[in-house]
């Protein structure tokens, strides 16, 4: 490459760099102008918001006080609720113990009642057996002996069998 061509190349690069610098200056000027416009809009916005801030600050103070009061009440309510739960738990334990004791006593009484009932049934059976052996069996034997004696006496007394007419007549009377 000769010196003349290199010079043209250098002039081209230098002029391109200069053009870029000019473009950058123009862009910086636009950015400065936009920044000044934004600053003015921000100032206008701050001027509009300042009265609102003055009105909101007392509300924020009041709401913080209310929030503290609510926290205190919530802590107090939580403490009372825990006390109630502890008391309820204690009472439930007592009721459970009472029911367990009542169930065991009821079970013991039921066992006693069952023993008394078994004893009563056994005594009734013994009494029935005693009556059967002491009274009913001898009465059956006496009844059998007396029937035998009646049959013997009637046979010996000469009672004969009734005739067919007499038996028919006796049957007709019952009909």
PyMOL commands that place a pseudoatom at each C-alpha (Angstrom):
pseudoatom trace, name=CA, resn=UNK, resi=1, chain=A, elem=C, hetatm=0, pos=[0.000, 0.000, 0.000]
pseudoatom trace, name=CA, resn=UNK, resi=2, chain=A, elem=C, hetatm=0, pos=[1.420, 3.366, -0.867]
pseudoatom trace, name=CA, resn=UNK, resi=3, chain=A, elem=C, hetatm=0, pos=[1.406, 6.436, 1.332]
pseudoatom trace, name=CA, resn=UNK, resi=4, chain=A, elem=C, hetatm=0, pos=[-1.302, 8.189, -0.636]
pseudoatom trace, name=CA, resn=UNK, resi=5, chain=A, elem=C, hetatm=0, pos=[-3.795, 5.332, -0.092]
pseudoatom trace, name=CA, resn=UNK, resi=6, chain=A, elem=C, hetatm=0, pos=[-2.894, 5.105, 3.559]
pseudoatom trace, name=CA, resn=UNK, resi=7, chain=A, elem=C, hetatm=0, pos=[-3.502, 8.851, 3.852]
pseudoatom trace, name=CA, resn=UNK, resi=8, chain=A, elem=C, hetatm=0, pos=[-6.978, 8.462, 2.308]
pseudoatom trace, name=CA, resn=UNK, resi=9, chain=A, elem=C, hetatm=0, pos=[-7.731, 5.645, 4.650]
pseudoatom trace, name=CA, resn=UNK, resi=10, chain=A, elem=C, hetatm=0, pos=[-6.662, 7.709, 7.614]
pseudoatom trace, name=CA, resn=UNK, resi=11, chain=A, elem=C, hetatm=0, pos=[-8.730, 10.683, 6.439]
pseudoatom trace, name=CA, resn=UNK, resi=12, chain=A, elem=C, hetatm=0, pos=[-11.764, 8.358, 6.025]
pseudoatom trace, name=CA, resn=UNK, resi=13, chain=A, elem=C, hetatm=0, pos=[-11.343, 6.927, 9.526]
pseudoatom trace, name=CA, resn=UNK, resi=14, chain=A, elem=C, hetatm=0, pos=[-10.779, 10.353, 11.059]
pseudoatom trace, name=CA, resn=UNK, resi=15, chain=A, elem=C, hetatm=0, pos=[-13.829, 11.838, 9.347]
pseudoatom trace, name=CA, resn=UNK, resi=16, chain=A, elem=C, hetatm=0, pos=[-15.905, 8.813, 10.418]
pseudoatom trace, name=CA, resn=UNK, resi=17, chain=A, elem=C, hetatm=0, pos=[-14.707, 9.277, 14.001]
pseudoatom trace, name=CA, resn=UNK, resi=18, chain=A, elem=C, hetatm=0, pos=[-15.495, 12.998, 13.810]
pseudoatom trace, name=CA, resn=UNK, resi=19, chain=A, elem=C, hetatm=0, pos=[-18.988, 12.249, 12.468]
pseudoatom trace, name=CA, resn=UNK, resi=20, chain=A, elem=C, hetatm=0, pos=[-19.534, 9.799, 15.328]
pseudoatom trace, name=CA, resn=UNK, resi=21, chain=A, elem=C, hetatm=0, pos=[-18.417, 12.419, 17.832]
pseudoatom trace, name=CA, resn=UNK, resi=22, chain=A, elem=C, hetatm=0, pos=[-20.810, 14.967, 16.331]
pseudoatom trace, name=CA, resn=UNK, resi=23, chain=A, elem=C, hetatm=0, pos=[-23.660, 12.410, 16.531]
pseudoatom trace, name=CA, resn=UNK, resi=24, chain=A, elem=C, hetatm=0, pos=[-22.761, 11.703, 20.170]
pseudoatom trace, name=CA, resn=UNK, resi=25, chain=A, elem=C, hetatm=0, pos=[-22.813, 15.416, 20.998]
pseudoatom trace, name=CA, resn=UNK, resi=26, chain=A, elem=C, hetatm=0, pos=[-26.231, 15.746, 19.337]
pseudoatom trace, name=CA, resn=UNK, resi=27, chain=A, elem=C, hetatm=0, pos=[-27.533, 12.702, 21.299]
pseudoatom trace, name=CA, resn=UNK, resi=28, chain=A, elem=C, hetatm=0, pos=[-26.116, 14.088, 24.552]
pseudoatom trace, name=CA, resn=UNK, resi=29, chain=A, elem=C, hetatm=0, pos=[-27.897, 17.376, 23.860]
pseudoatom trace, name=CA, resn=UNK, resi=30, chain=A, elem=C, hetatm=0, pos=[-31.205, 15.532, 23.343]
pseudoatom trace, name=CA, resn=UNK, resi=31, chain=A, elem=C, hetatm=0, pos=[-30.616, 13.517, 26.537]
pseudoatom trace, name=CA, resn=UNK, resi=32, chain=A, elem=C, hetatm=0, pos=[-29.894, 16.722, 28.507]
pseudoatom trace, name=CA, resn=UNK, resi=33, chain=A, elem=C, hetatm=0, pos=[-33.068, 18.289, 27.141]
pseudoatom trace, name=CA, resn=UNK, resi=34, chain=A, elem=C, hetatm=0, pos=[-35.097, 15.157, 28.068]
pseudoatom trace, name=CA, resn=UNK, resi=35, chain=A, elem=C, hetatm=0, pos=[-33.524, 15.167, 31.528]
pseudoatom trace, name=CA, resn=UNK, resi=36, chain=A, elem=C, hetatm=0, pos=[-34.497, 18.837, 32.072]
pseudoatom trace, name=CA, resn=UNK, resi=37, chain=A, elem=C, hetatm=0, pos=[-38.057, 18.008, 30.931]
pseudoatom trace, name=CA, resn=UNK, resi=38, chain=A, elem=C, hetatm=0, pos=[-38.241, 15.053, 33.319]
pseudoatom trace, name=CA, resn=UNK, resi=39, chain=A, elem=C, hetatm=0, pos=[-36.884, 17.209, 36.143]
pseudoatom trace, name=CA, resn=UNK, resi=40, chain=A, elem=C, hetatm=0, pos=[-39.618, 19.763, 35.492]
pseudoatom trace, name=CA, resn=UNK, resi=41, chain=A, elem=C, hetatm=0, pos=[-42.303, 17.040, 35.421]
pseudoatom trace, name=CA, resn=UNK, resi=42, chain=A, elem=C, hetatm=0, pos=[-40.935, 15.589, 38.641]
pseudoatom trace, name=CA, resn=UNK, resi=43, chain=A, elem=C, hetatm=0, pos=[-41.064, 18.982, 40.301]
pseudoatom trace, name=CA, resn=UNK, resi=44, chain=A, elem=C, hetatm=0, pos=[-44.661, 19.432, 39.128]
pseudoatom trace, name=CA, resn=UNK, resi=45, chain=A, elem=C, hetatm=0, pos=[-45.546, 15.975, 40.436]
pseudoatom trace, name=CA, resn=UNK, resi=46, chain=A, elem=C, hetatm=0, pos=[-43.875, 16.657, 43.789]
pseudoatom trace, name=CA, resn=UNK, resi=47, chain=A, elem=C, hetatm=0, pos=[-45.830, 19.910, 44.031]
pseudoatom trace, name=CA, resn=UNK, resi=48, chain=A, elem=C, hetatm=0, pos=[-49.065, 17.963, 43.474]
pseudoatom trace, name=CA, resn=UNK, resi=49, chain=A, elem=C, hetatm=0, pos=[-48.163, 15.168, 45.912]
pseudoatom trace, name=CA, resn=UNK, resi=50, chain=A, elem=C, hetatm=0, pos=[-46.988, 17.374, 48.814]
pseudoatom trace, name=CA, resn=UNK, resi=51, chain=A, elem=C, hetatm=0, pos=[-50.556, 18.316, 49.919]
pseudoatom trace, name=CA, resn=UNK, resi=52, chain=A, elem=C, hetatm=0, pos=[-51.531, 14.639, 49.830]
pseudoatom trace, name=CA, resn=UNK, resi=53, chain=A, elem=C, hetatm=0, pos=[-48.522, 13.701, 51.954]
pseudoatom trace, name=CA, resn=UNK, resi=54, chain=A, elem=C, hetatm=0, pos=[-49.543, 16.311, 54.516]
pseudoatom trace, name=CA, resn=UNK, resi=55, chain=A, elem=C, hetatm=0, pos=[-53.010, 14.747, 54.689]
pseudoatom trace, name=CA, resn=UNK, resi=56, chain=A, elem=C, hetatm=0, pos=[-51.760, 11.128, 54.778]
pseudoatom trace, name=CA, resn=UNK, resi=57, chain=A, elem=C, hetatm=0, pos=[-49.170, 11.577, 57.566]
pseudoatom trace, name=CA, resn=UNK, resi=58, chain=A, elem=C, hetatm=0, pos=[-51.771, 11.980, 60.389]
pseudoatom trace, name=CA, resn=UNK, resi=59, chain=A, elem=C, hetatm=0, pos=[-53.688, 8.999, 59.053]
pseudoatom trace, name=CA, resn=UNK, resi=60, chain=A, elem=C, hetatm=0, pos=[-50.503, 6.912, 59.114]
pseudoatom trace, name=CA, resn=UNK, resi=61, chain=A, elem=C, hetatm=0, pos=[-49.781, 7.974, 62.691]
pseudoatom trace, name=CA, resn=UNK, resi=62, chain=A, elem=C, hetatm=0, pos=[-53.322, 7.061, 63.766]
pseudoatom trace, name=CA, resn=UNK, resi=63, chain=A, elem=C, hetatm=0, pos=[-53.214, 3.731, 61.960]
pseudoatom trace, name=CA, resn=UNK, resi=64, chain=A, elem=C, hetatm=0, pos=[-49.911, 2.882, 63.665]
pseudoatom trace, name=CA, resn=UNK, resi=65, chain=A, elem=C, hetatm=0, pos=[-51.481, 3.594, 67.073]
pseudoatom trace, name=CA, resn=UNK, resi=66, chain=A, elem=C, hetatm=0, pos=[-54.506, 1.478, 66.176]
pseudoatom trace, name=CA, resn=UNK, resi=67, chain=A, elem=C, hetatm=0, pos=[-52.219, -1.294, 64.997]
pseudoatom trace, name=CA, resn=UNK, resi=68, chain=A, elem=C, hetatm=0, pos=[-50.359, -1.228, 68.332]
pseudoatom trace, name=CA, resn=UNK, resi=69, chain=A, elem=C, hetatm=0, pos=[-53.670, -1.376, 70.221]
pseudoatom trace, name=CA, resn=UNK, resi=70, chain=A, elem=C, hetatm=0, pos=[-54.836, -4.270, 68.066]
pseudoatom trace, name=CA, resn=UNK, resi=71, chain=A, elem=C, hetatm=0, pos=[-51.588, -6.114, 68.745]
pseudoatom trace, name=CA, resn=UNK, resi=72, chain=A, elem=C, hetatm=0, pos=[-52.055, -5.641, 72.497]
pseudoatom trace, name=CA, resn=UNK, resi=73, chain=A, elem=C, hetatm=0, pos=[-55.670, -6.847, 72.333]
pseudoatom trace, name=CA, resn=UNK, resi=74, chain=A, elem=C, hetatm=0, pos=[-54.662, -9.800, 70.183]
pseudoatom trace, name=CA, resn=UNK, resi=75, chain=A, elem=C, hetatm=0, pos=[-51.942, -10.760, 72.663]
pseudoatom trace, name=CA, resn=UNK, resi=76, chain=A, elem=C, hetatm=0, pos=[-54.425, -10.474, 75.548]
pseudoatom trace, name=CA, resn=UNK, resi=77, chain=A, elem=C, hetatm=0, pos=[-57.072, -12.501, 73.708]
pseudoatom trace, name=CA, resn=UNK, resi=78, chain=A, elem=C, hetatm=0, pos=[-54.497, -15.115, 72.769]
pseudoatom trace, name=CA, resn=UNK, resi=79, chain=A, elem=C, hetatm=0, pos=[-53.386, -15.366, 76.400]
pseudoatom trace, name=CA, resn=UNK, resi=80, chain=A, elem=C, hetatm=0, pos=[-56.976, -15.769, 77.612]
pseudoatom trace, name=CA, resn=UNK, resi=81, chain=A, elem=C, hetatm=0, pos=[-57.707, -18.333, 74.910]
pseudoatom trace, name=CA, resn=UNK, resi=82, chain=A, elem=C, hetatm=0, pos=[-54.652, -20.328, 75.983]
pseudoatom trace, name=CA, resn=UNK, resi=83, chain=A, elem=C, hetatm=0, pos=[-55.818, -20.148, 79.609]
pseudoatom trace, name=CA, resn=UNK, resi=84, chain=A, elem=C, hetatm=0, pos=[-59.269, -21.381, 78.555]
pseudoatom trace, name=CA, resn=UNK, resi=85, chain=A, elem=C, hetatm=0, pos=[-57.739, -24.212, 76.556]
pseudoatom trace, name=CA, resn=UNK, resi=86, chain=A, elem=C, hetatm=0, pos=[-55.609, -25.252, 79.527]
pseudoatom trace, name=CA, resn=UNK, resi=87, chain=A, elem=C, hetatm=0, pos=[-58.636, -25.159, 81.821]
pseudoatom trace, name=CA, resn=UNK, resi=88, chain=A, elem=C, hetatm=0, pos=[-60.709, -27.127, 79.295]
pseudoatom trace, name=CA, resn=UNK, resi=89, chain=A, elem=C, hetatm=0, pos=[-57.952, -29.694, 78.954]
pseudoatom trace, name=CA, resn=UNK, resi=90, chain=A, elem=C, hetatm=0, pos=[-57.797, -30.068, 82.761]
pseudoatom trace, name=CA, resn=UNK, resi=91, chain=A, elem=C, hetatm=0, pos=[-61.572, -30.441, 82.994]
pseudoatom trace, name=CA, resn=UNK, resi=92, chain=A, elem=C, hetatm=0, pos=[-61.586, -33.026, 80.207]
pseudoatom trace, name=CA, resn=UNK, resi=93, chain=A, elem=C, hetatm=0, pos=[-58.961, -35.045, 82.056]
pseudoatom trace, name=CA, resn=UNK, resi=94, chain=A, elem=C, hetatm=0, pos=[-61.109, -34.912, 85.206]
pseudoatom trace, name=CA, resn=UNK, resi=95, chain=A, elem=C, hetatm=0, pos=[-64.238, -35.928, 83.282]
pseudoatom trace, name=CA, resn=UNK, resi=96, chain=A, elem=C, hetatm=0, pos=[-62.329, -38.759, 81.619]
pseudoatom trace, name=CA, resn=UNK, resi=97, chain=A, elem=C, hetatm=0, pos=[-61.098, -39.973, 85.010]
pseudoatom trace, name=CA, resn=UNK, resi=98, chain=A, elem=C, hetatm=0, pos=[-64.619, -39.719, 86.429]
pseudoatom trace, name=CA, resn=UNK, resi=99, chain=A, elem=C, hetatm=0, pos=[-66.105, -41.658, 83.521]
pseudoatom trace, name=CA, resn=UNK, resi=100, chain=A, elem=C, hetatm=0, pos=[-63.399, -44.301, 83.821]
pseudoatom trace, name=CA, resn=UNK, resi=101, chain=A, elem=C, hetatm=0, pos=[-64.095, -44.689, 87.545]
pseudoatom trace, name=CA, resn=UNK, resi=102, chain=A, elem=C, hetatm=0, pos=[-67.856, -44.814, 86.919]
pseudoatom trace, name=CA, resn=UNK, resi=103, chain=A, elem=C, hetatm=0, pos=[-67.358, -47.458, 84.240]
pseudoatom trace, name=CA, resn=UNK, resi=104, chain=A, elem=C, hetatm=0, pos=[-65.201, -49.597, 86.536]
pseudoatom trace, name=CA, resn=UNK, resi=105, chain=A, elem=C, hetatm=0, pos=[-67.720, -49.266, 89.390]
pseudoatom trace, name=CA, resn=UNK, resi=106, chain=A, elem=C, hetatm=0, pos=[-70.586, -50.093, 87.052]
pseudoatom trace, name=CA, resn=UNK, resi=107, chain=A, elem=C, hetatm=0, pos=[-68.674, -53.112, 85.800]
pseudoatom trace, name=CA, resn=UNK, resi=108, chain=A, elem=C, hetatm=0, pos=[-68.086, -54.264, 89.398]
pseudoatom trace, name=CA, resn=UNK, resi=109, chain=A, elem=C, hetatm=0, pos=[-71.776, -53.800, 90.257]
pseudoatom trace, name=CA, resn=UNK, resi=110, chain=A, elem=C, hetatm=0, pos=[-72.788, -55.717, 87.122]
pseudoatom trace, name=CA, resn=UNK, resi=111, chain=A, elem=C, hetatm=0, pos=[-70.482, -58.557, 88.186]
pseudoatom trace, name=CA, resn=UNK, resi=112, chain=A, elem=C, hetatm=0, pos=[-72.077, -58.566, 91.643]
pseudoatom trace, name=CA, resn=UNK, resi=113, chain=A, elem=C, hetatm=0, pos=[-75.581, -58.557, 90.139]
pseudoatom trace, name=CA, resn=UNK, resi=114, chain=A, elem=C, hetatm=0, pos=[-74.610, -61.424, 87.879]
pseudoatom trace, name=CA, resn=UNK, resi=115, chain=A, elem=C, hetatm=0, pos=[-73.289, -63.388, 90.861]
pseudoatom trace, name=CA, resn=UNK, resi=116, chain=A, elem=C, hetatm=0, pos=[-76.528, -62.729, 92.812]
pseudoatom trace, name=CA, resn=UNK, resi=117, chain=A, elem=C, hetatm=0, pos=[-78.625, -63.762, 89.804]
pseudoatom trace, name=CA, resn=UNK, resi=118, chain=A, elem=C, hetatm=0, pos=[-76.596, -66.944, 89.350]
pseudoatom trace, name=CA, resn=UNK, resi=119, chain=A, elem=C, hetatm=0, pos=[-76.972, -67.734, 93.064]
pseudoatom trace, name=CA, resn=UNK, resi=120, chain=A, elem=C, hetatm=0, pos=[-80.727, -67.055, 92.896]
pseudoatom trace, name=CA, resn=UNK, resi=121, chain=A, elem=C, hetatm=0, pos=[-81.159, -69.292, 89.845]
pseudoatom trace, name=CA, resn=UNK, resi=122, chain=A, elem=C, hetatm=0, pos=[-79.115, -72.040, 91.511]
pseudoatom trace, name=CA, resn=UNK, resi=123, chain=A, elem=C, hetatm=0, pos=[-81.228, -71.812, 94.691]
pseudoatom trace, name=CA, resn=UNK, resi=124, chain=A, elem=C, hetatm=0, pos=[-84.433, -71.852, 92.650]
pseudoatom trace, name=CA, resn=UNK, resi=125, chain=A, elem=C, hetatm=0, pos=[-83.251, -74.961, 90.832]
pseudoatom trace, name=CA, resn=UNK, resi=126, chain=A, elem=C, hetatm=0, pos=[-82.282, -76.589, 94.107]
pseudoatom trace, name=CA, resn=UNK, resi=127, chain=A, elem=C, hetatm=0, pos=[-85.686, -75.701, 95.588]
pseudoatom trace, name=CA, resn=UNK, resi=128, chain=A, elem=C, hetatm=0, pos=[-87.483, -77.059, 92.510]
pseudoatom trace, name=CA, resn=UNK, resi=129, chain=A, elem=C, hetatm=0, pos=[-85.482, -80.279, 92.701]
pseudoatom trace, name=CA, resn=UNK, resi=130, chain=A, elem=C, hetatm=0, pos=[-86.176, -80.555, 96.424]
pseudoatom trace, name=CA, resn=UNK, resi=131, chain=A, elem=C, hetatm=0, pos=[-89.916, -80.027, 95.864]
pseudoatom trace, name=CA, resn=UNK, resi=132, chain=A, elem=C, hetatm=0, pos=[-89.866, -82.551, 93.058]
pseudoatom trace, name=CA, resn=UNK, resi=133, chain=A, elem=C, hetatm=0, pos=[-88.127, -85.158, 95.182]
pseudoatom trace, name=CA, resn=UNK, resi=134, chain=A, elem=C, hetatm=0, pos=[-89.854, -84.379, 98.502]
pseudoatom trace, name=CA, resn=UNK, resi=135, chain=A, elem=C, hetatm=0, pos=[-93.438, -83.616, 97.535]
pseudoatom trace, name=CA, resn=UNK, resi=136, chain=A, elem=C, hetatm=0, pos=[-94.360, -84.344, 93.919]
pseudoatom trace, name=CA, resn=UNK, resi=137, chain=A, elem=C, hetatm=0, pos=[-92.763, -87.786, 93.657]
pseudoatom trace, name=CA, resn=UNK, resi=138, chain=A, elem=C, hetatm=0, pos=[-94.340, -89.076, 96.913]
pseudoatom trace, name=CA, resn=UNK, resi=139, chain=A, elem=C, hetatm=0, pos=[-97.704, -87.624, 95.840]
pseudoatom trace, name=CA, resn=UNK, resi=140, chain=A, elem=C, hetatm=0, pos=[-97.469, -89.492, 92.529]
pseudoatom trace, name=CA, resn=UNK, resi=141, chain=A, elem=C, hetatm=0, pos=[-96.597, -92.644, 94.413]
pseudoatom trace, name=CA, resn=UNK, resi=142, chain=A, elem=C, hetatm=0, pos=[-99.516, -92.133, 96.834]
pseudoatom trace, name=CA, resn=UNK, resi=143, chain=A, elem=C, hetatm=0, pos=[-101.834, -91.433, 93.911]
pseudoatom trace, name=CA, resn=UNK, resi=144, chain=A, elem=C, hetatm=0, pos=[-100.673, -94.584, 92.174]
pseudoatom trace, name=CA, resn=UNK, resi=145, chain=A, elem=C, hetatm=0, pos=[-101.144, -96.685, 95.343]
pseudoatom trace, name=CA, resn=UNK, resi=146, chain=A, elem=C, hetatm=0, pos=[-104.623, -95.228, 95.917]
pseudoatom trace, name=CA, resn=UNK, resi=147, chain=A, elem=C, hetatm=0, pos=[-105.586, -95.918, 92.289]
pseudoatom trace, name=CA, resn=UNK, resi=148, chain=A, elem=C, hetatm=0, pos=[-104.421, -99.457, 92.764]
pseudoatom trace, name=CA, resn=UNK, resi=149, chain=A, elem=C, hetatm=0, pos=[-106.412, -99.791, 95.987]
pseudoatom trace, name=CA, resn=UNK, resi=150, chain=A, elem=C, hetatm=0, pos=[-109.531, -98.380, 94.286]
pseudoatom trace, name=CA, resn=UNK, resi=151, chain=A, elem=C, hetatm=0, pos=[-109.164, -100.768, 91.423]
pseudoatom trace, name=CA, resn=UNK, resi=152, chain=A, elem=C, hetatm=0, pos=[-108.724, -103.677, 93.838]
pseudoatom trace, name=CA, resn=UNK, resi=153, chain=A, elem=C, hetatm=0, pos=[-111.683, -102.607, 95.973]
pseudoatom trace, name=CA, resn=UNK, resi=154, chain=A, elem=C, hetatm=0, pos=[-113.907, -102.136, 92.971]
pseudoatom trace, name=CA, resn=UNK, resi=155, chain=A, elem=C, hetatm=0, pos=[-112.872, -105.511, 91.608]
pseudoatom trace, name=CA, resn=UNK, resi=156, chain=A, elem=C, hetatm=0, pos=[-113.390, -107.185, 94.943]
pseudoatom trace, name=CA, resn=UNK, resi=157, chain=A, elem=C, hetatm=0, pos=[-116.667, -105.406, 95.560]
pseudoatom trace, name=CA, resn=UNK, resi=158, chain=A, elem=C, hetatm=0, pos=[-117.946, -107.072, 92.501]
pseudoatom trace, name=CA, resn=UNK, resi=159, chain=A, elem=C, hetatm=0, pos=[-118.451, -104.198, 90.248]
pseudoatom trace, name=CA, resn=UNK, resi=160, chain=A, elem=C, hetatm=0, pos=[-118.637, -105.535, 86.875]
pseudoatom trace, name=CA, resn=UNK, resi=161, chain=A, elem=C, hetatm=0, pos=[-117.995, -103.865, 83.688]
pseudoatom trace, name=CA, resn=UNK, resi=162, chain=A, elem=C, hetatm=0, pos=[-120.797, -101.749, 82.558]
pseudoatom trace, name=CA, resn=UNK, resi=163, chain=A, elem=C, hetatm=0, pos=[-122.826, -102.904, 79.674]
pseudoatom trace, name=CA, resn=UNK, resi=164, chain=A, elem=C, hetatm=0, pos=[-122.719, -101.345, 76.276]
pseudoatom trace, name=CA, resn=UNK, resi=165, chain=A, elem=C, hetatm=0, pos=[-126.073, -99.689, 76.830]
pseudoatom trace, name=CA, resn=UNK, resi=166, chain=A, elem=C, hetatm=0, pos=[-124.987, -98.146, 80.066]
pseudoatom trace, name=CA, resn=UNK, resi=167, chain=A, elem=C, hetatm=0, pos=[-121.678, -96.904, 78.566]
pseudoatom trace, name=CA, resn=UNK, resi=168, chain=A, elem=C, hetatm=0, pos=[-123.551, -95.414, 75.589]
pseudoatom trace, name=CA, resn=UNK, resi=169, chain=A, elem=C, hetatm=0, pos=[-126.078, -93.809, 77.915]
pseudoatom trace, name=CA, resn=UNK, resi=170, chain=A, elem=C, hetatm=0, pos=[-123.241, -92.285, 80.025]
pseudoatom trace, name=CA, resn=UNK, resi=171, chain=A, elem=C, hetatm=0, pos=[-121.539, -90.936, 76.923]
pseudoatom trace, name=CA, resn=UNK, resi=172, chain=A, elem=C, hetatm=0, pos=[-124.743, -89.397, 75.607]
pseudoatom trace, name=CA, resn=UNK, resi=173, chain=A, elem=C, hetatm=0, pos=[-125.202, -87.480, 78.802]
pseudoatom trace, name=CA, resn=UNK, resi=174, chain=A, elem=C, hetatm=0, pos=[-121.904, -85.649, 78.251]
pseudoatom trace, name=CA, resn=UNK, resi=175, chain=A, elem=C, hetatm=0, pos=[-122.677, -84.844, 74.649]
for i in range(1, 175): cmd.bond("trace and resi %d" % i, "trace and resi %d" % (i + 1))
show_as sticks, trace
zoom trace
